[in-house]
Amino acid sequence: MKNKSVYLIPVMLCFFCMGFVDLVGIASNYVKEDLALSDSVANVFPSLVFFWFLIFSVPTGMLMNKIGRKKTVLLSLVITVASLLLPLFGESFAVMLIAFSLLGIGNALMQTSLNPLVSTVMGGGNLASTLTFGQFVKAIASFSAPYLAMWGATAVIPDFDLNWRVLFAVFFAVGALSTVLLFVTPIEEPPMEGRPSTFIECIKLLGTPVVLLTFLGIMCHVGIDVGTNTTAPKILIERLGMSLNEAAFATSLYFIFRTVGCLTGSFFLRVLRMRTFFIISVAMMALSMCGLFFGREQWVLYAAIALVGYGNSNVFSMCFATALESMPGKQNEVSGLMIMGLFGGTVFPLLMGLCSDAVGQAGAVLVMSVGVLYLFTYVKQLKTT
C-alpha cells in the first residue's frame, strides 16, 4: 500500500455512494407532493432514514472487529444498491418506507466502516483533511440529487416512466460500479489487538466526556444538515410562492456550498488551527439561522442557505477526527458511537415538522438554531494546535 492514492480512488467513490442518503431531502418533498402529505408526515421519511443509525451503528463497529472494515463497507454497498432498486418499480407510501429504511441501514453501515477504512489506507496523518476531502466527494452526490430529480420531473425519457425517480436509476448504476471496484481492490488491514469490545463496553465509552460531547455535536451537525436539506425548499415555497421544481434549487445550493466548503476545508485544516476554523464555521451557521428566520427576500434566503452549507461542511470531519484521535485503540467502537450520532437526523426533522405545522417554517429554523448554539459550546473540546 505504498501508493495510497491508488487505494483511495475506490474508497472515495464509496464516499460518493455515502452521499446517496442526502437524496432523502428532495425525495421527501416530491413524495409529499405526489401523495398529498402534511409536513409532519413527509418528515417521517428523512427521520426514518436516520433512525437506523441509532440501531445499527454500534453493532457495525463490532462487526468490523469480526469481518474487517473493507467487507463491512462492501455489505453496506449491497444494501444501498438494493434500496435504490425498489423505487424504480413504484412510489407508494409502503415502497418508499421500505426503500428509505434500507437506504438508512446501508448508510449506517457505510458511515461507520468507511471512515475507519480511510484511516487504514492513510496509515495515520492528515486524517481530518482526508475525511474532509471524502466529504467533498460525498457532497457531489448530494447536490446532484436535486438536479437529477428536477430533470426527471420535466424531461420526457422514451420507454421510461420514472419522472423524478430517475435519480434512483442513476445512483443505482454508480452504486453497482462502486461495489465492484472496491471488491477487486486489495486493502491490507492490520490484525486486531486484544479482545473485541462487547456492546455494553462500546456504550460505556460514552462515559468519556470528549466522546459524549462529540456524539452530541454530530447529532446537531446532522440535524442541521438534514433539516436544511428538507426545509430550505419549503421556506422558499412559503415566503416567495415558488413551485416545488423551482424551490428544489435551494437544496442544490446548500450542497453546492457544502461541496465548496469541503474542498477548501481540506486546505484550511492544514494551515489553520482546527479550533479557529471550527469557530468560523459555526459563526457562519449562526448568521445563516438569522437569515432563514427573518429573511423575506430571495437574495437573503439564498445567502443564508449558502452560509449554512459552507459552515456545516467541515463540522463532521473535525468532530469525527477529534473522537478517533482521543481513543486510538478503540477506533472501530468510537466510530460506531459517532455514527450513531447521525440519529440527530431523526430527532431534528420530527421536531421541525411539528413546529412548522404549528407556526410555519420559522419554527423549524428555531429547532436548528438550538443545534448551532450547542456547537458553540463544543469548541473547547477541539485541540488548539
Buried (B, 14 or more C-beta within 10 A) or exposed (E): EEEEEEBBEBBBBBBBBBBBBBBBBBBBBBBBBBEEBEBBBBBBBBBBBBBBBBBBBBBBBBBBBEEBBBBBBBBBBBBBBBBBBBBBEEBEBEBBBBBBBBBBBBBBBBBBBBBBBBBBBBEEEBBBBBBBBBBBBBBBBBBBBBBBBBBBBEEEEEEEEBBBBBBBBBBBEBBBBBBEBBEEBEBEBEEEEEEBBEEEEBBEBBEBEBBBBBBBBBBBBBBBBBBBBBBBBBBBBBBBEBEBBBBBBBBBBBBBBBBBBBBBBBEBBEEEBBBEBBBBBBBBBBBBBBBBBEBEEEEBBBBBBBBBBBBBBBBBBBBBBBBBBBBEEBBBBBBBBBBBBBBBBBBBBBBBBBBBBEEBBBBBBBBBBBBBEBBBEBEEBBEEE
